[in-house]
Amino acid sequence: MLEREIYAKLKAWKEEADKRALCIIGARQIGKTTIIEQFGRENYDYFVEINFVTDAGASRIFDGSLEADTVIENLTAYTMQKMEPGNTLIFLDEIQECPNARCAIKFLVEDGRFDYIESGSMLGVRYKEVKSYPVGFEEIYYMYPMTFREYASANGVQNSTFDLLKECCEQNRPVSEAIHSTMKKLFYTYIVVGGMPAVVQTYVTTHDIGKVVQTQRDILELYRLDIARYASGNDRIKIQAIFDSIPSQLNDKNRRFFLSRVDENGRQNRYENAFLWLADAGVALPSYNVTEPVAPLRLNEKRSIFKLFLNDTGLLCAACMKNIQFELLQGNMEVNMGGILENVFAQSIKGGGFSLNYYESKRMGELDFVVQNGTDIDLIEVKSGSDYKRHLSLDHMSQVENWKFGRRIVFCEGNVENVEGIQYLPWYMILFYRAEEVPLGYHYQVDLSTL
């Protein structure tokens, strides 16, 4: 069983006193169902699972009244399973297929007898079908493909190695050459394999790249079928065209998404829903240009200028159809490593809890990622070649008097180094670039005694 970081989140959620339903959203094939099933069976005496895709008739449970007593009575009658209050988890999988079940969550949580986890891969796409959202009774959690840390663990990297690497990263101390070389090779395999659990398991079990690519192409075909199934008639052709265009657009030196390459006469406002569909489905990751790299970045976004990444680097490699896997595994940087590398870091930054933005101007040039990290703005450059200490855009932006930055990081093939405040980190050190969560039990109260 592949270990996933979300398992710790699920454990913490279970211990909450007044927990809401947990709604886990993410793209197809990223392992939502598997990890929830594992968690339910290991942490509850009673685990009830309803999958609205494989069991179409299950939607009838939520026909008629959505009051808790009625729904629970229907659940027990339909599943014929025992449910003990306080020790039962009810898992509603692919809940987008049953909008009434989402509406019923409010009443079920208020009832309080059981714990509930919802899971869905098209929730953002089908949001209009839900008549009444359970606001205040549902905690949303976004799940992504396996991170490089999860992938490295699946391949046998031990926690002691992670601790050593983190220490080197924090202390700006070079990693030993043996470990540095091995971690780079492992990162090359992550570029090719990616983070889809079925693909990772295929690689870990067989190390057969041919089987890896076949599994990836099956997932890409599943995504195309989802577009045909879920997208409305007017947008279906547009969404398919954009999806198929992503690899070639990332192959361009600029990597900005140009609508004219999909439709010569296309207008941004007519295609906006198509872009949003892919983002809501978790299939594509848009990175918006910002007018200024100052907080809050969201207020500075130029929504009409963006890059569009695939949600998984392995799928991108498989979609390129150039048989580039061998070259990448050898560390060959001549096969558009820049575009593929940028995709790796886009999914890693997004999976680490950050939003995706970049900066580009005629005067300053382009910086790969501008990340709001708390109240700080971090500048991130991703370099594929050996000239990684040449970064004009980063230098120009650093000299603007009114722009203040937190960290300035260049991810590269070199070892850990800090030169004049710029941190050079090996690609694999993306392991440790994560958003900090507000810790549980953090209390703050204003003293009103003077009033």
C-alpha positions in Angstrom: 0.0 0.0 0.0 1.4 3.4 -1.0 1.8 5.8 1.8 0.0 9.2 1.4 0.5 12.4 3.4 -3.3 12.9 3.5 -3.5 10.0 5.9 -2.2 12.2 8.7 -4.9 14.8 7.8 -7.6 12.2 8.0 -6.4 11.0 11.4 -6.4 14.6 12.7 -9.9 15.2 11.3 -11.2 12.1 13.2 -10.0 13.5 16.5 -11.8 16.8 16.1 -14.6 17.2 18.7 -17.2 18.9 16.5 -16.1 17.6 13.2 -17.8 18.5 9.9 -18.1 16.2 7.0 -14.8 16.0 5.1 -15.1 16.6 1.4 -12.0 15.5 -0.6 -11.8 16.9 -4.1 -9.3 16.0 -6.8 -8.8 14.7 -10.3 -9.6 11.2 -11.4 -7.0 8.4 -10.6 -5.1 10.3 -7.9 -5.9 7.8 -5.2 -8.8 9.4 -3.2 -10.9 6.2 -2.9 -8.0 3.9 -2.0 -6.7 6.1 0.9 -10.1 6.8 2.3 -11.0 3.0 2.2 -7.7 2.2 4.0 -8.3 4.9 6.6 -11.9 3.8 7.2 -11.1 0.2 7.7 -8.1 0.9 10.0 -9.7 3.5 12.2 -13.4 2.6 12.6 -15.1 -0.6 13.7 -17.8 0.0 11.1 -17.2 1.3 7.6 -19.9 1.9 5.0 -19.1 2.8 1.5 -21.4 4.1 -1.2 -20.1 4.6 -4.8 -22.5 6.5 -6.9 -20.7 5.5 -10.2 -20.4 1.8 -9.7 -23.8 1.6 -7.9 -26.2 3.8 -9.9 -29.2 2.7 -7.8 -27.6 4.1 -4.6 -28.9 7.6 -5.5 -32.4 6.4 -4.5 -31.2 6.6 -0.9 -31.5 10.3 -1.1 -34.8 10.6 -3.0 -37.6 12.3 -1.1 -36.9 13.7 2.4 -33.3 14.5 3.2 -33.9 14.6 7.0 -31.3 12.6 8.9 -33.6 9.9 10.2 -35.0 9.2 6.8 -31.6 9.1 5.1 -30.0 6.9 7.8 -33.0 4.5 7.6 -32.6 4.3 3.8 -28.8 3.8 4.2 -29.2 0.9 6.6 -31.9 -0.7 4.5 -29.9 -0.4 1.3 -26.5 -1.5 2.5 -27.7 -4.0 5.0 -24.7 -3.1 7.2 -24.5 -2.4 10.9 -23.8 1.2 11.8 -22.9 1.9 15.4 -23.1 5.6 16.6 -19.8 7.1 17.4 -17.8 4.4 15.7 -18.9 4.3 12.1 -17.5 6.1 9.0 -19.8 6.6 6.0 -18.0 7.2 2.8 -19.9 8.7 -0.1 -17.7 8.2 -3.1 -18.1 10.0 -6.5 -20.7 12.2 -4.8 -21.0 14.4 -7.9 -23.3 11.8 -9.3 -25.8 12.3 -6.5 -26.3 16.1 -5.8 -29.0 15.3 -3.3 -26.4 13.5 -1.1 -24.4 16.7 -1.0 -27.5 18.6 0.1 -28.2 16.0 2.8 -24.8 16.4 4.5 -26.1 19.4 6.6 -28.7 17.3 8.3 -26.5 14.2 8.7 -23.7 16.3 10.4 -26.3 18.0 12.6 -27.6 14.6 13.6 -24.1 13.6 14.8 -24.4 9.9 15.0 -21.8 9.0 12.4 -18.8 10.5 10.6 -18.9 11.3 6.9 -16.3 11.6 4.2 -17.3 12.7 0.7 -15.1 12.2 -2.4 -15.5 13.5 -5.9 -13.6 14.2 -9.1 -15.9 16.5 -10.9 -17.4 18.5 -8.0 -16.2 21.8 -9.4 -17.6 20.9 -12.8 -21.0 19.9 -11.6 -21.5 22.5 -8.9 -24.7 24.0 -10.5 -26.5 20.7 -9.9 -26.4 21.0 -6.1 -29.5 22.9 -4.9 -28.2 23.8 -1.5 -24.6 23.5 -0.3 -23.9 22.4 3.3 -22.1 25.6 4.1 -20.6 25.3 7.6 -21.1 21.6 7.8 -18.5 20.5 5.2 -14.7 20.9 5.2 -13.2 21.0 1.8 -9.7 19.4 1.2 -8.0 19.4 -2.2 -6.0 16.3 -3.0 -3.3 16.0 -5.8 -1.1 13.3 -7.4 1.7 11.9 -5.2 4.3 14.4 -4.3 8.0 13.7 -4.9 8.4 12.9 -1.2 5.6 10.3 -1.4 7.1 8.9 -4.6 10.6 8.8 -3.0 9.2 6.9 0.0 7.4 4.4 -2.3 10.8 3.8 -3.9 12.5 3.0 -0.5 14.0 6.4 0.6 14.1 6.3 4.4 13.0 9.1 6.8 16.6 9.4 8.0 17.6 10.5 4.5 14.8 13.0 4.3 16.0 14.4 7.7 19.5 14.7 6.4 18.4 16.5 3.2 16.2 18.9 5.1 19.1 19.8 7.4 21.3 20.5 4.4 18.6 22.6 2.9 18.0 24.7 6.0 21.7 25.1 6.8 22.8 25.8 3.2 25.2 22.8 3.4 26.0 20.8 0.3 24.7 17.2 0.2 27.3 14.5 -0.1 28.0 13.7 -3.8 26.8 10.1 -3.5 23.4 11.1 -2.1 23.1 14.1 -4.4 23.7 11.9 -7.5 21.3 9.2 -6.4 18.5 11.8 -5.5 18.9 13.4 -8.9 18.5 10.1 -10.7 15.4 9.4 -8.6 14.0 12.8 -9.5 14.5 11.9 -13.2 12.3 8.9 -12.7 9.7 11.0 -11.0 9.6 13.3 -14.1 8.8 10.2 -16.3 6.6 8.3 -13.9 4.8 11.2 -12.2 2.5 10.9 -9.2 -0.5 8.9 -10.3 -0.7 6.0 -7.8 -1.5 3.3 -10.3 1.5 4.4 -12.4 3.8 4.6 -9.4 2.8 1.2 -8.2 3.5 -0.2 -11.7 7.0 1.3 -11.7 7.8 0.2 -8.1 6.6 -3.3 -8.9 8.1 -3.8 -12.4 10.4 -0.9 -13.2 9.1 -1.4 -16.8 8.8 2.0 -18.4 6.8 0.6 -21.3 4.1 -0.6 -18.8 4.3 2.8 -17.1 3.6 4.7 -20.3 0.7 2.4 -21.2 -0.9 3.0 -17.8 -0.4 6.8 -18.3 -2.0 6.7 -21.7 -5.0 4.8 -20.3 -5.4 7.6 -17.8 -5.2 10.3 -20.5 -7.9 8.4 -22.4 -10.0 8.3 -19.3 -9.7 12.1 -19.0 -10.8 12.4 -22.6 -13.8 10.2 -21.9 -14.7 12.4 -18.9 -14.7 15.4 -21.1 -17.1 13.7 -23.5 -19.3 12.6 -20.6 -19.4 15.6 -18.3 -18.8 18.7 -20.5 -21.8 20.4 -22.0 -22.3 20.1 -25.8 -21.2 23.7 -26.5 -18.0 23.5 -24.6 -17.0 19.9 -25.2 -15.0 20.5 -28.4 -13.3 23.5 -26.9 -12.3 21.7 -23.8 -10.9 18.7 -25.8 -8.9 21.1 -28.0 -7.4 22.9 -25.1 -6.5 19.7 -23.3 -4.8 18.2 -26.3 -3.0 21.5 -26.9 -1.3 21.7 -23.5 1.9 19.6 -24.3 2.7 21.6 -27.5 2.1 24.9 -25.8 4.5 24.0 -23.0 7.0 22.9 -25.6 7.2 26.6 -26.7 10.1 28.7 -25.3 7.6 31.2 -23.8 5.2 28.5 -22.5 2.4 31.0 -22.2 -0.9 29.5 -23.5 -2.0 31.1 -26.8 -5.7 30.6 -27.7 -4.9 31.4 -31.3 -3.1 28.1 -31.6 -6.3 26.3 -30.7 -8.7 28.5 -32.7 -7.4 31.2 -35.0 -10.6 33.2 -34.5 -11.2 32.3 -30.9 -11.8 34.9 -28.3 -10.8 34.6 -24.6 -14.3 35.3 -23.3 -15.8 32.5 -25.4 -13.3 30.0 -24.2 -13.2 31.0 -20.5 -15.7 28.3 -19.4 -13.5 25.7 -21.1 -10.4 26.7 -19.2 -12.3 26.8 -16.0 -13.7 23.3 -16.6 -10.3 21.8 -16.9 -9.1 23.6 -13.8 -12.2 22.6 -11.8 -11.8 19.0 -12.9 -8.2 19.1 -11.5 -6.9 18.1 -14.9 -5.1 21.3 -15.7 -3.2 23.8 -13.5 -3.4 27.4 -14.6 -0.6 29.8 -13.6 -1.6 33.5 -14.0 0.7 36.3 -14.8 0.8 39.2 -12.2 1.2 42.8 -12.9 3.4 43.2 -9.8 5.1 40.7 -7.5 3.5 42.2 -4.4 1.0 40.8 -1.9 -1.8 40.0 -2.3 -0.9 38.4 -5.6 -4.5 37.5 -6.4 -5.4 41.2 -6.7 -2.5 41.6 -9.3 -3.4 38.7 -11.5 -4.0 39.2 -15.2 -6.5 36.4 -15.8 -6.2 36.6 -19.6 -2.5 35.8 -19.6 -1.5 32.4 -18.2 0.4 29.2 -18.6 -1.5 25.9 -18.5 0.1 22.9 -17.0 -1.0 19.3 -16.8 -1.8 18.0 -13.3 0.9 15.3 -13.6 4.3 15.4 -15.1 4.2 11.7 -16.0 1.0 12.3 -18.0 2.7 15.2 -19.8 5.6 13.0 -20.8 3.2 10.3 -22.1 1.2 12.9 -24.0 4.2 14.3 -25.8 4.3 11.1 -27.9 8.0 11.6 -28.7 9.4 8.6 -26.8 11.4 11.0 -24.6 11.4 8.9 -21.5 14.8 7.3 -22.2 16.5 10.6 -22.7 14.9 12.0 -19.5 16.0 9.1 -17.4 19.6 9.7 -18.6 19.4 13.3 -17.4 19.5 14.6 -21.0 18.5 18.3 -20.8 18.2 18.8 -24.6 14.6 17.3 -24.9 12.6 20.4 -23.8 13.6 19.8 -20.2 12.6 23.3 -19.4 8.9 22.9 -20.2 8.7 19.5 -18.5 10.7 20.7 -15.5 8.4 23.7 -15.1 5.4 21.3 -15.1 7.0 19.3 -12.3 7.4 22.4 -10.2 4.0 23.7 -11.0 2.3 20.5 -9.7 4.7 20.4 -6.7 4.0 24.0 -5.7 0.3 23.6 -6.1 0.4 20.3 -4.2 2.4 22.0 -1.5 -0.5 24.3 -0.7 0.3 27.4 -2.8 -1.3 29.2 -5.7 0.4 29.4 -9.1 1.6 32.7 -10.5 4.4 33.9 -12.6 5.8 37.3 -13.7 6.6 38.6 -17.1 7.3 42.0 -18.5 9.3 43.4 -21.4 11.6 45.3 -19.1 12.2 42.6 -16.5 11.8 39.4 -18.5 10.1 36.3 -17.1 10.3 34.6 -13.8 9.0 31.1 -13.6 7.1 31.3 -10.3 6.1 34.1 -7.9 4.6 32.5 -4.8 2.8 34.1 -1.9 4.1 32.4 1.1 2.1 33.8 4.0 2.7 37.6 3.8 6.0 37.1 2.0 6.6 36.8 -1.8 9.0 34.1 -2.9 10.7 34.2 -6.3 11.4 30.8 -7.8 13.5 30.2 -10.9 13.7 26.6 -12.4 16.8 26.0 -14.4 17.4 23.0 -16.7 20.9 23.8 -17.9 24.4 24.1 -16.4 24.3 27.9 -16.5 21.9 28.1 -13.6 23.7 31.1 -12.0 22.7 33.3 -14.9 19.2 34.6 -14.0 18.7 38.1 -15.4 15.0 38.4 -14.5 15.6 37.4 -10.9 18.5 39.9 -10.7 16.4 42.7 -12.2 13.4 42.1 -9.9 15.6 41.9 -6.8 16.9 45.5 -7.5 13.5 47.1 -7.6 13.4 49.3 -4.5 9.7 49.0 -3.6 9.6 45.2 -4.1 10.5 43.2 -1.0 10.8 39.4 -1.2 11.1 36.5 1.2 13.1 33.8 -0.4 14.8 33.8 -3.8 15.4 30.2 -4.9 16.9 28.8 -8.0 16.2 25.1 -8.4 18.9 23.5 -10.5 21.2 20.5 -11.2 23.8 21.8 -8.8 24.3 21.2 -5.1 23.0 23.4 -2.2 24.6 26.8 -2.1 23.8 30.3 -1.0 25.3 33.2 -2.9 24.4 36.8 -2.0 21.0 35.8 -0.6 20.0 33.6 -3.6 19.6 30.0 -2.6 20.6 27.4 -5.1 18.8 24.1 -4.4 18.9 20.8 -6.3 15.6 20.0 -8.0 14.8 17.3 -5.6 14.8 19.8 -2.7 11.2 20.8 -3.8 10.5 18.1 -1.1 10.6 20.8 1.5 8.8 23.7 -0.2 5.4 23.5 1.5 2.9 26.0 2.9 2.7 26.1 6.7 -0.7 25.3 8.1 -2.1 27.1 11.1 -1.6 24.6 14.0 -4.5 23.1 15.8 -5.0 24.6 19.2 -3.8 28.1 18.1 -6.0 30.4 20.2 -6.0 34.2 20.2 -8.3 36.4 22.2 -8.3 40.2 22.6 -8.1 41.5 26.2 -11.2 43.7 26.6 -10.7 44.6 30.3 -9.7 48.2 29.5 -13.1 48.8 27.9 
